[in-house]
Structure formats: C-alpha cells, structure tokens
C-alpha cells in the first residue's frame, strides 16, 4: 500500500466535469487500495479563488484532504493584461512578469507550496492535476520523490510562456487524457515524451427510469444541447452567432438550443429559442440529454470532454468544434459524431445531422460502444493501478 499525495488547485466532491471530476475520480479509485492525501486550496470558485472551504485537515471517505488558504482573489482583467504583456514580449519576457501572471492566475497559496516542500518525504508518490496553475508550477521544481503530471494540456496562449517549461520537461512522467493531448505537448514543446500513460477518466452509466429509456423514434422538435460553463473561453459567443446565422438562413422553427450550466463573464443570447436553465442536477442533466437530439460542444480547448461521453452513453450524436484536436480525435475513433471548423461547416454539419436521422442514430450508437470500451470505471481503475504499480515498482 503506497502513500500517495495529490496536488490540485481545488478539490470538489461530485464535480460534474473538467479536471475537478478527474481529480475526484482518481482519488476515490486509488484510495481503495492506497493511503491517499489531497493537497489543495480552500477555493471553490475557479473564477475568483475565494476561500469558501474550511482550511486544515479533514477526513473524507477513505482519504484525507488538506486545504490551504488562498492569499489573493483573482482579477481576470488584470491577469489578462499581464498575459498580453508577457506574450508580446516573446522570448525576452522577464521572469518577474511571468511570475506576476502565475500569481494572478492563482490560486495563490504559498502555504501549500511550503507544505509540499517540507512534507513530501512522507509520501511515496505525487500526482499533480493540471499544468496551468500556481500550485502545480511552483510544486514541480521542488519534488524529489517520484511524481506524475496529469497536465490536461490545451493549445492555448499561456502554454507558450517559458515558465511552463517547469511543467513540461521531457523526462517527466505524464498521464494524458487522449493521444491528441500528447500531440499538443510534442508540437509546442518540440520534444518527445520519453514515458507517458494514456488514461482519461470515466463516465457513469445514467440511471434511467422506466419512462427515460433510450429510444430513436422520429423527432418533430429538435433540441440541441450544450453542457458546461457558459463563458467566452468555451466558445459560446461564436456558437450563438453561428446558430443565429444558421436560423436566419433556413428559417426552421422546429429546432431549439438549450445551454445547461452557469454563465460566467459574458452576456447570453436574447433569442427566444435559446434557453438557459442554469446549473442542473445530475438527474435533470440526464433527462435533458435524453430529450435532446444531439450535443454541441463549441470549445476549442478541451483535454477530454465529459459532456460528449455522457451524451454518447445515451446514444446521442455530437457536433463539436474541430479546432479541439481532442474532441475531433474522439469523433474519428468512435465514429460517434461530426465536427466543424467555421461558420459554413457548422451550418452544413448541423443540416446533415438534422436531415439524416438514421445516420445520426447510428453515430450515437457508435459513441456508446466507444465509451463502454474505453471510459468506464473498471477500465480506468485498471489503468490507474497499473500506472501506480509501474511508478513504484
């Protein structure tokens, strides 16, 4: 039984997606056979990093969580100003400016870093979740024991900053969520990874009631669905414009768009056929997926995408932003969905899926087979334990 330390910017029970769900899933799986401690912050909201959890040690289920205070809340506007300055400087960017960005990016918690520095010898292995944030960037250079980074790399502007070389040395061990994430790493670092794992995370089979059984009857009203944070970084302004232009062209009144999730840092569309129910429970999310015709994911920056896996489990086809190489790769490997690259391809792909229901149904079925083969809890559990055994063997 190994002693494993997780380092993650925030740790949420029952997280619905993203790196937070992955961290929670990995902790729960590995705590069944190892002694697991989570080193994280007291922040709940990733936009502000405001301290909302109690600091200190808590026992949760079979593992221990140590939460540290965040010393400053995040100012998104100031953070973006600093990032712009760093990117414009290019190779001449100063370490001072880069550190200013990392601190503003947050969550800024020097006490967490101090704990890692002074207590790492109590553990056999460290697993770091993410690459972008202060706790990861500052922890990695301090580690003297075996560690693996689950980076969730994106093809995004900060990735070019020299300071992130601290989290992508080619002799480090990585666990990637998809082959395309590995390709992003190798393309932008111009180096090959010597050792890595491909794991990802799992999606639970939805609990459907007798009335909520998967069906493929002819649909008269088509609901398009998105799931997740509604914000500019996730591609929503472009989606709303593309959807508006598509409606203007074809004048279809049997199609609506429903966006599940909380809204951050943007104004939402006022069009009456675009609905914003806000954050919903897992049960209601399952119902909304079942009611939908297909899932849309407009994000260009994804390292996995829980939402398309959840939709595929209910045999729903997906239409995704092809600029996300990870989601494009999922669609190609699964034959479970289509992707677009601009306004015109968005319109054509959407028209095709709406006009060819039998093909859309088959895509959904293909997607379900793909998830069951690769992203169930038993599959991920086996891969995770193999990784730990190899690292400690």
C-alpha positions as CSV (number, residue, x, y, z in Angstrom):
1,X,0.0,0.0,0.0
2,X,1.6,3.3,-1.2
3,X,1.2,6.7,0.3
4,X,0.1,9.0,-2.5
5,X,-0.2,12.8,-2.4
6,X,-2.4,14.5,-4.9
7,X,-1.8,18.2,-5.7
8,X,-4.7,20.0,-7.3
9,X,-5.8,23.7,-7.3
10,X,-9.2,22.9,-6.0
11,X,-10.9,19.7,-4.9
12,X,-14.7,19.3,-5.2
13,X,-16.8,16.3,-4.3
14,X,-19.2,15.2,-7.1
15,X,-17.7,17.6,-9.6
16,X,-19.6,17.5,-12.8
17,X,-16.7,17.8,-15.2
18,X,-13.3,19.1,-16.0
19,X,-10.0,18.5,-14.1
20,X,-12.0,18.6,-10.8
21,X,-14.0,15.5,-11.8
22,X,-10.8,13.7,-12.9
23,X,-9.1,14.5,-9.6
24,X,-12.1,13.4,-7.6
25,X,-12.4,10.1,-9.6
26,X,-8.7,9.3,-9.3
27,X,-8.7,10.0,-5.6
28,X,-11.7,7.8,-5.0
29,X,-10.3,4.9,-7.1
30,X,-6.8,4.9,-5.6
31,X,-7.9,5.4,-2.0
32,X,-9.5,1.9,-2.2
33,X,-6.0,0.3,-2.2
34,X,-3.6,3.1,-1.1
35,X,-3.3,5.8,1.6
36,X,-4.3,9.0,-0.2
37,X,-3.9,12.6,0.8
38,X,-5.2,15.6,-1.2
39,X,-3.2,18.8,-1.0
40,X,-5.4,21.6,-2.3
41,X,-6.8,25.1,-1.5
42,X,-9.9,26.4,0.2
43,X,-11.2,27.8,-3.1
44,X,-14.5,26.6,-4.6
45,X,-15.0,29.1,-7.4
46,X,-12.2,29.0,-10.0
47,X,-13.1,32.5,-11.3
48,X,-12.3,34.3,-8.1
49,X,-10.4,31.7,-6.0
50,X,-12.3,33.0,-3.0
51,X,-11.8,30.9,0.2
52,X,-15.1,29.0,0.8
53,X,-13.9,25.8,2.4
54,X,-12.5,25.4,5.9
55,X,-8.7,25.3,5.9
56,X,-6.9,22.5,7.6
57,X,-7.2,18.7,7.6
58,X,-10.5,16.8,7.0
59,X,-11.2,13.1,6.7
60,X,-13.4,12.4,3.7
61,X,-14.4,8.9,3.0
62,X,-11.2,6.8,2.7
63,X,-8.8,9.7,2.1
64,X,-7.5,12.9,3.8
65,X,-7.8,16.4,2.4
66,X,-5.5,19.3,3.5
67,X,-6.8,22.7,2.4
68,X,-4.7,25.8,2.4
69,X,-5.8,29.4,2.3
70,X,-5.7,31.4,-1.0
71,X,-3.9,34.7,-0.3
72,X,-5.5,36.8,-3.0
73,X,-8.6,36.6,-5.2
74,X,-8.2,36.5,-8.9
75,X,-8.8,39.6,-11.0
76,X,-9.4,38.3,-14.5
77,X,-8.9,41.6,-16.2
78,X,-5.6,42.2,-14.6
79,X,-4.5,38.6,-15.3
80,X,-5.2,39.0,-19.0
81,X,-3.3,42.3,-19.1
82,X,-0.3,40.7,-17.7
83,X,-0.6,37.7,-20.0
84,X,-0.9,40.0,-23.0
85,X,2.3,41.8,-21.9
86,X,4.1,38.5,-21.5
87,X,3.1,37.2,-24.9
88,X,4.0,40.4,-26.7
89,X,7.5,40.3,-25.1
90,X,8.0,36.8,-26.7
91,X,11.4,35.3,-25.9
92,X,12.5,38.4,-24.0
93,X,9.7,38.1,-21.4
94,X,11.0,38.6,-17.9
95,X,10.7,36.1,-15.1
96,X,9.2,38.8,-13.0
97,X,6.3,39.3,-15.4
98,X,5.8,35.6,-15.8
99,X,5.6,35.1,-12.0
100,X,3.2,38.0,-11.8
101,X,1.0,36.1,-14.3
102,X,1.3,32.9,-12.4
103,X,0.3,34.6,-9.1
104,X,-2.6,36.3,-10.7
105,X,-3.7,33.1,-12.4
106,X,-3.6,31.5,-9.0
107,X,-4.8,30.1,-6.8
108,X,-2.0,31.9,-4.9
109,X,-1.3,29.8,-1.9
110,X,2.3,30.0,-0.6
111,X,1.4,27.8,2.4
112,X,0.5,24.9,0.1
113,X,3.9,25.2,-1.6
114,X,5.6,25.2,1.7
115,X,3.8,22.1,2.8
116,X,4.9,20.3,-0.4
117,X,8.5,21.4,0.1
118,X,8.7,20.2,3.7
119,X,6.4,17.1,3.8
120,X,6.9,15.4,0.5
121,X,9.2,12.8,2.1
122,X,6.2,11.4,4.0
123,X,4.8,10.1,0.6
124,X,5.9,7.5,-1.9
125,X,4.3,9.2,-5.0
126,X,2.9,12.6,-6.0
127,X,0.2,13.0,-8.7
128,X,-0.3,16.6,-9.9
129,X,-3.5,17.6,-11.7
130,X,-3.2,20.3,-14.3
131,X,-0.3,22.3,-15.6
132,X,-1.5,25.9,-15.7
133,X,-2.0,27.0,-12.1
134,X,0.2,28.3,-9.3
135,X,0.2,25.1,-7.1
136,X,1.4,23.0,-9.9
137,X,4.0,25.3,-11.4
138,X,5.6,26.0,-8.1
139,X,5.5,22.5,-6.7
140,X,7.1,20.6,-9.6
141,X,10.6,22.0,-9.2
142,X,10.6,21.2,-5.5
143,X,9.8,17.5,-5.9
144,X,12.5,15.0,-5.0
145,X,10.2,11.9,-5.0
146,X,8.5,10.1,-7.9
147,X,5.7,12.1,-9.5
148,X,3.4,12.0,-12.5
149,X,1.7,15.0,-14.0
150,X,-1.9,14.8,-15.4
151,X,-1.5,18.0,-17.3
152,X,-4.8,18.5,-19.2
153,X,-2.7,20.4,-21.8
154,X,-4.6,22.7,-24.2
155,X,-3.4,24.5,-27.3
156,X,-3.9,27.9,-25.5
157,X,-1.8,31.1,-25.3
158,X,-0.3,30.7,-21.8
159,X,1.2,27.4,-22.9
160,X,3.8,29.3,-24.8
161,X,5.3,31.1,-21.8
162,X,8.8,29.9,-20.9
163,X,7.9,29.5,-17.2
164,X,5.7,26.5,-18.1
165,X,8.8,24.6,-19.1
166,X,8.8,23.8,-15.4
167,X,5.8,21.5,-16.1
168,X,6.8,20.0,-19.4
169,X,10.3,18.6,-19.3
170,X,10.5,15.6,-21.5
171,X,12.0,13.4,-18.7
172,X,8.9,13.9,-16.6
173,X,6.2,11.2,-16.4
174,X,2.8,12.2,-17.8
175,X,-0.7,10.8,-17.9
176,X,-2.6,12.2,-20.9
177,X,-6.3,12.1,-21.4
178,X,-6.1,11.5,-25.2
179,X,-3.5,11.0,-27.9
180,X,-4.2,14.5,-29.2
181,X,-3.1,16.0,-25.9
182,X,0.2,14.2,-26.3
183,X,0.4,15.7,-29.8
184,X,-0.2,19.2,-28.4
185,X,2.6,18.7,-26.0
186,X,5.1,17.4,-28.6
187,X,4.1,20.1,-31.2
188,X,4.6,23.1,-28.9
189,X,7.5,21.9,-26.8
190,X,9.3,20.5,-29.8
191,X,10.3,17.4,-27.8
192,X,9.3,13.8,-27.5
193,X,7.9,12.5,-24.2
194,X,10.0,9.6,-23.0
195,X,7.4,8.0,-20.8
196,X,3.7,8.5,-20.5
197,X,0.3,6.9,-19.9
198,X,-3.0,7.3,-21.7
199,X,-5.8,7.1,-19.1
200,X,-8.5,9.8,-19.1
201,X,-11.4,9.4,-16.7
202,X,-14.7,7.5,-16.6
203,X,-18.4,8.3,-17.1
204,X,-21.1,6.6,-15.1
205,X,-24.0,4.9,-16.8
206,X,-27.0,7.1,-16.4
207,X,-29.8,5.9,-14.1
208,X,-32.8,6.0,-16.3
209,X,-36.3,5.5,-15.0
210,X,-38.8,3.3,-16.9
211,X,-40.0,6.5,-18.8
212,X,-36.5,7.5,-19.6
213,X,-35.4,4.7,-21.8
214,X,-33.1,5.3,-24.8
215,X,-35.1,5.5,-27.9
216,X,-34.7,6.5,-31.5
217,X,-38.3,7.4,-32.6
218,X,-38.8,10.2,-35.2
219,X,-38.4,13.6,-33.6
220,X,-40.7,16.5,-34.5
221,X,-39.0,19.1,-32.4
222,X,-35.2,19.0,-32.3
223,X,-33.5,20.1,-29.1
224,X,-29.7,20.9,-29.4
225,X,-27.9,20.7,-26.1
226,X,-24.7,22.1,-24.6
227,X,-23.4,21.2,-21.2
228,X,-20.8,23.1,-19.1
229,X,-19.7,26.6,-18.1
230,X,-21.1,29.2,-20.4
231,X,-18.2,31.6,-21.0
232,X,-16.2,33.2,-23.8
233,X,-13.3,30.7,-23.4
234,X,-15.6,27.8,-24.1
235,X,-16.6,29.2,-27.5
236,X,-20.1,30.3,-26.7
237,X,-20.1,33.8,-28.3
238,X,-19.2,32.1,-31.6
239,X,-21.7,29.4,-31.1
240,X,-24.6,31.9,-30.5
241,X,-23.6,33.8,-33.7
242,X,-23.3,30.7,-35.8
243,X,-26.6,29.4,-34.5
244,X,-28.3,32.7,-35.2
245,X,-26.9,32.9,-38.7
246,X,-28.0,29.3,-39.4
247,X,-31.5,30.1,-38.3
248,X,-31.6,33.2,-40.5
249,X,-30.7,31.0,-43.5
250,X,-33.1,28.1,-43.1
251,X,-36.0,29.6,-41.0
252,X,-36.5,26.4,-39.1
253,X,-38.9,26.7,-36.2
254,X,-38.6,23.1,-35.1
255,X,-35.1,23.5,-33.6
256,X,-34.1,25.0,-30.3
257,X,-30.8,25.3,-28.3
258,X,-30.6,24.7,-24.6
259,X,-27.5,25.5,-22.7
260,X,-27.0,23.8,-19.3
261,X,-24.6,25.4,-16.9
262,X,-23.7,28.6,-15.1
263,X,-22.9,31.8,-17.0
264,X,-19.5,33.5,-16.5
265,X,-18.1,36.8,-17.8
266,X,-20.4,37.2,-20.7
267,X,-23.9,38.3,-21.9
268,X,-26.1,35.5,-23.1
269,X,-28.2,35.5,-26.3
270,X,-31.6,37.0,-26.0
271,X,-33.1,34.9,-28.7
272,X,-36.3,33.1,-27.5
273,X,-35.3,29.7,-28.9
274,X,-32.0,29.7,-26.9
275,X,-32.7,28.6,-23.3
276,X,-30.5,29.0,-20.2
277,X,-31.9,26.8,-17.3
278,X,-28.6,27.3,-15.4
279,X,-26.8,24.6,-13.4
280,X,-28.9,21.5,-13.1
281,X,-28.7,18.3,-11.0
282,X,-27.2,15.2,-12.4
283,X,-30.7,13.6,-12.7
284,X,-32.0,16.6,-14.6
285,X,-29.0,16.6,-16.8
286,X,-29.6,13.0,-17.7
287,X,-33.2,13.9,-18.6
288,X,-32.1,16.8,-20.8
289,X,-29.6,14.6,-22.6
290,X,-32.4,12.1,-23.2
291,X,-34.7,14.8,-24.5
292,X,-32.1,16.2,-26.9
293,X,-31.4,15.3,-30.5
294,X,-27.7,15.9,-30.3
295,X,-25.0,17.5,-28.2
296,X,-23.0,20.6,-29.3
297,X,-19.6,21.4,-27.8
298,X,-18.2,24.7,-29.1
299,X,-15.0,24.7,-27.1
300,X,-11.7,24.9,-29.0
301,X,-9.8,23.9,-25.8
302,X,-10.6,20.5,-24.4
303,X,-8.4,17.8,-23.0
304,X,-11.1,15.2,-22.7
305,X,-14.8,16.4,-22.7
306,X,-17.0,14.6,-20.2
307,X,-20.1,16.1,-21.9
308,X,-19.7,14.2,-25.1
309,X,-19.1,11.0,-23.2
310,X,-22.2,11.5,-21.2
311,X,-24.2,12.1,-24.4
312,X,-22.7,9.1,-26.2
313,X,-23.7,6.8,-23.2
314,X,-27.3,7.8,-24.0
315,X,-26.6,7.1,-27.8
316,X,-26.8,10.8,-28.8
317,X,-24.6,12.0,-31.6
318,X,-22.3,15.0,-31.1
319,X,-21.3,18.0,-33.2
320,X,-18.1,19.6,-31.9
321,X,-15.6,22.3,-32.6
322,X,-13.0,20.7,-34.8
323,X,-10.4,23.2,-33.5
324,X,-10.3,21.0,-30.5
325,X,-8.0,18.2,-31.7
326,X,-9.0,16.0,-28.7
327,X,-12.7,16.1,-29.5
328,X,-12.0,15.7,-33.2
329,X,-10.0,12.6,-32.4
330,X,-12.7,11.2,-30.2
331,X,-15.2,11.6,-33.1
332,X,-12.9,10.0,-35.6
333,X,-12.0,7.0,-33.3
334,X,-15.6,6.4,-32.3
335,X,-17.4,7.3,-35.5
336,X,-19.8,8.9,-33.0
337,X,-20.1,12.5,-34.2
338,X,-19.1,15.2,-36.6
339,X,-17.1,18.3,-36.3
340,X,-16.9,21.8,-37.8
341,X,-14.2,24.4,-38.3
342,X,-16.0,27.6,-39.3
343,X,-19.5,29.1,-39.8
344,X,-20.1,27.3,-43.1
345,X,-19.1,23.9,-41.9
346,X,-21.2,24.4,-38.8
347,X,-24.3,25.0,-40.9
348,X,-23.6,22.1,-43.2
349,X,-22.9,19.6,-40.5
350,X,-25.9,20.6,-38.5
351,X,-28.1,20.4,-41.5
352,X,-26.8,17.0,-42.3
353,X,-27.4,15.6,-38.9
354,X,-30.9,17.0,-38.8
355,X,-31.8,15.7,-42.2
356,X,-30.4,12.2,-41.7
357,X,-31.9,10.9,-38.5
358,X,-30.9,7.2,-39.2
359,X,-27.3,8.2,-39.6
360,X,-27.4,10.4,-36.5
361,X,-28.9,7.5,-34.5
362,X,-26.0,5.2,-35.7
363,X,-23.4,7.8,-34.7
364,X,-25.0,7.8,-31.2
365,X,-24.8,4.0,-31.0
366,X,-21.2,4.1,-32.1
367,X,-20.4,6.6,-29.5
368,X,-21.9,4.5,-26.7
369,X,-19.7,1.5,-27.8
370,X,-16.6,3.7,-27.7
371,X,-17.3,4.9,-24.1
372,X,-18.1,1.4,-22.8
373,X,-14.8,0.1,-24.3
374,X,-12.6,2.9,-23.1
375,X,-14.0,5.1,-20.3
376,X,-15.9,3.0,-17.7
377,X,-14.8,2.9,-14.1
378,X,-13.4,-0.6,-14.3
379,X,-11.2,0.3,-17.3
380,X,-9.9,3.5,-15.7
381,X,-9.3,1.7,-12.4
382,X,-7.2,-1.0,-14.1
383,X,-5.1,1.7,-15.9
384,X,-4.6,3.8,-12.8
385,X,-3.4,0.9,-10.7
386,X,-1.1,-0.2,-13.5
387,X,0.4,3.3,-13.5
388,X,1.0,3.4,-9.8
389,X,2.5,-0.1,-9.7
390,X,4.9,0.8,-12.6
391,X,6.0,4.0,-10.9
392,X,6.6,2.4,-7.6
393,X,7.9,-0.9,-8.9
